[in-house]
Amino acid sequence: KLLGELPGAADVAGGGPADCYAERGMLYHKQRDYRKAVRELAKATQLDQSNAQAWNYLGLARVSMGDIREGCAAYERAIALQPSMKEAWLNLGQALKEEGAVKDAERALTQAMTTADGGVCLAAYRLLATMRQGQGRQADAIKVLDKALGFKREDQRVELLYLRAICYHALGYARQAVADYEACMNCQPRQDEGPAGEESRMFQFLSFYQREISLFTAHNLDRRAADFCLDSQLTPLFKECWCKKGAPSQELFTTYKLQPALPPQRSSNSSSSSSNSASSDAQQV
């Protein structure tokens, strides 16, 4: 209904036709009709080239259609008009990440990390860490996530903890991975029903399965590789729930036995230097 009213509003709108085209484009983008969004937002930017928000949404719509270069150019126009626009820096960083322009993406995300009012943009930290994790730079990703989690913010805490846990898991730090998986599971579930809430709950469910895999692997490090088969030793229901990323069901706990906790960490003063070195190596693996 609103989309139908906006064309007629162009003649009486205080901001002129450009604002109406921009509003229509944003609504089309929200409806995921990206072709119409691009058409409306392109008209808006032609009529008013100083509308930074219209350029930003034009970039979003173009990138959503797969036109990353054109989208980045639109983000850059928005940033040129409003250098403190956190959303445009964040969107530019994400687009450059998808394009594989790693160094340019890092620069854009670094700009987005601090907003104009001095606040912190956790989404930028998460994107930077995700990019580094995807490059195989898990240790660098952990440094970024340590800083993000150090702000003690509840928004995106589940996502940040889960990402740090899988980085520790990939490096073989079972103790740290299990601690982060459990912290993720123990976070207060988000109550919103949108995509962000669903994603957050999914990460909490996945943390249960990933914790069990990490513990299983740690407890079986001394077995011969020929005797070690994760696929055959996990119950079919566990694997099904894990792949579907669903909540652990009561039925699962009737067929699957939880992995025991890791043994307490030994003090570094309780053994010789050689055994300390071996213990350290084992913990890392």
GILINQUI-V314945 format. One record per backbone hydrogen bond with DSSP energy under -1.0 kcal/mol. CO is the residue of the C=O (numbers start at 0). NH is the residue of the N-H. E is the energy in kcal/mol with one decimal. If there is no record, write none. Layout:
co:CO nh:NH e:E
co:CO nh:NH e:E
This chain:
co:0 nh:4 e:-1.4
co:1 nh:5 e:-1.9
co:4 nh:8 e:-1.3
co:8 nh:12 e:-1.9
co:12 nh:15 e:-1.0
co:15 nh:19 e:-1.1
co:16 nh:20 e:-2.6
co:17 nh:21 e:-2.2
co:18 nh:22 e:-2.5
co:19 nh:23 e:-2.5
co:20 nh:24 e:-2.4
co:21 nh:25 e:-2.3
co:22 nh:26 e:-2.1
co:23 nh:27 e:-2.6
co:24 nh:28 e:-2.2
co:25 nh:29 e:-2.1
co:26 nh:30 e:-1.7
co:27 nh:32 e:-2.7
co:28 nh:31 e:-1.4
co:31 nh:33 e:-1.1
co:32 nh:36 e:-1.9
co:33 nh:37 e:-2.7
co:34 nh:38 e:-2.1
co:35 nh:39 e:-2.5
co:36 nh:40 e:-2.8
co:37 nh:41 e:-2.5
co:38 nh:42 e:-1.5
co:39 nh:43 e:-2.1
co:40 nh:44 e:-2.4
co:41 nh:45 e:-1.6
co:42 nh:46 e:-2.2
co:43 nh:47 e:-2.3
co:47 nh:50 e:-1.2
co:49 nh:51 e:-1.2
co:50 nh:54 e:-1.8
co:51 nh:55 e:-2.3
co:52 nh:56 e:-2.5
co:53 nh:57 e:-2.2
co:54 nh:58 e:-2.1
co:55 nh:59 e:-2.0
co:56 nh:60 e:-2.5
co:57 nh:61 e:-2.4
co:58 nh:62 e:-2.6
co:59 nh:63 e:-2.1
co:60 nh:64 e:-1.0
co:61 nh:66 e:-2.5
co:62 nh:65 e:-1.5
co:65 nh:67 e:-1.5
co:66 nh:70 e:-2.1
co:67 nh:71 e:-2.8
co:68 nh:72 e:-2.0
co:69 nh:73 e:-1.7
co:70 nh:74 e:-2.3
co:71 nh:75 e:-2.5
co:72 nh:76 e:-1.6
co:73 nh:77 e:-2.0
co:74 nh:78 e:-2.5
co:75 nh:79 e:-2.3
co:76 nh:80 e:-1.7
co:77 nh:81 e:-2.3
co:81 nh:84 e:-2.2
co:83 nh:85 e:-1.1
co:84 nh:88 e:-1.7
co:85 nh:89 e:-2.6
co:86 nh:90 e:-2.9
co:87 nh:91 e:-2.5
co:88 nh:92 e:-2.4
co:89 nh:93 e:-2.3
co:90 nh:94 e:-2.3
co:91 nh:95 e:-2.6
co:92 nh:96 e:-2.0
co:93 nh:97 e:-2.2
co:94 nh:98 e:-1.7
co:95 nh:99 e:-1.0
co:95 nh:100 e:-2.2
co:99 nh:101 e:-1.7
co:100 nh:104 e:-2.4
co:101 nh:105 e:-2.5
co:102 nh:106 e:-2.0
co:103 nh:107 e:-2.2
co:104 nh:108 e:-2.7
co:105 nh:109 e:-2.2
co:106 nh:110 e:-1.7
co:107 nh:111 e:-1.6
co:108 nh:112 e:-1.0
co:112 nh:120 e:-2.8
co:114 nh:117 e:-1.8
co:118 nh:114 e:-1.9
co:120 nh:124 e:-1.1
co:121 nh:125 e:-2.6
co:122 nh:126 e:-2.4
co:123 nh:127 e:-2.3
co:124 nh:128 e:-2.5
co:125 nh:129 e:-2.6
co:126 nh:130 e:-2.3
co:127 nh:131 e:-2.2
co:128 nh:132 e:-2.6
co:129 nh:133 e:-2.2
co:130 nh:134 e:-1.2
co:131 nh:136 e:-2.8
co:132 nh:135 e:-1.3
co:136 nh:140 e:-2.2
co:137 nh:141 e:-2.4
co:138 nh:142 e:-1.4
co:139 nh:143 e:-1.6
co:140 nh:144 e:-2.4
co:141 nh:145 e:-2.6
co:142 nh:146 e:-1.7
co:143 nh:147 e:-2.2
co:144 nh:148 e:-2.9
co:145 nh:149 e:-1.3
co:147 nh:150 e:-1.2
co:148 nh:151 e:-1.6
co:153 nh:156 e:-1.8
co:155 nh:159 e:-2.4
co:156 nh:160 e:-2.6
co:157 nh:161 e:-2.5
co:158 nh:162 e:-2.2
co:159 nh:163 e:-2.3
co:160 nh:164 e:-2.4
co:161 nh:165 e:-2.3
co:162 nh:166 e:-1.4
co:163 nh:167 e:-2.4
co:164 nh:168 e:-2.7
co:165 nh:169 e:-2.2
co:166 nh:170 e:-1.7
co:167 nh:172 e:-2.4
co:171 nh:173 e:-1.7
co:172 nh:176 e:-2.5
co:173 nh:177 e:-2.8
co:174 nh:178 e:-2.0
co:175 nh:179 e:-2.1
co:176 nh:180 e:-2.6
co:177 nh:181 e:-2.5
co:178 nh:182 e:-2.1
co:179 nh:183 e:-2.4
co:180 nh:184 e:-2.3
co:181 nh:185 e:-1.8
co:183 nh:186 e:-1.0
co:193 nh:197 e:-2.1
co:194 nh:198 e:-2.5
co:195 nh:199 e:-2.2
co:196 nh:200 e:-2.2
co:197 nh:201 e:-2.1
co:198 nh:202 e:-2.2
co:199 nh:203 e:-1.5
co:200 nh:204 e:-2.2
co:201 nh:205 e:-2.8
co:202 nh:206 e:-1.8
co:204 nh:208 e:-1.2
co:205 nh:209 e:-3.0
co:206 nh:210 e:-2.3
co:207 nh:211 e:-1.9
co:208 nh:212 e:-2.1
co:209 nh:213 e:-2.6
co:210 nh:214 e:-2.5
co:211 nh:215 e:-2.6
co:212 nh:216 e:-2.5
co:213 nh:217 e:-2.2
co:214 nh:218 e:-2.4
co:219 nh:222 e:-1.3
co:223 nh:226 e:-1.3
co:228 nh:232 e:-1.3
co:229 nh:233 e:-1.2
co:234 nh:238 e:-2.0
co:235 nh:239 e:-2.2
co:236 nh:240 e:-2.6
co:237 nh:241 e:-2.5
co:238 nh:242 e:-2.4
co:239 nh:243 e:-2.2
co:240 nh:245 e:-1.7
co:248 nh:252 e:-1.3
co:251 nh:254 e:-1.2
co:251 nh:255 e:-2.0
co:266 nh:269 e:-1.4
co:271 nh:275 e:-2.3
co:272 nh:276 e:-2.1
co:273 nh:277 e:-2.1
co:274 nh:278 e:-2.7
co:275 nh:279 e:-2.7
co:276 nh:280 e:-2.3
co:277 nh:281 e:-2.4
co:278 nh:282 e:-2.4
co:279 nh:283 e:-2.1
co:280 nh:284 e:-2.4
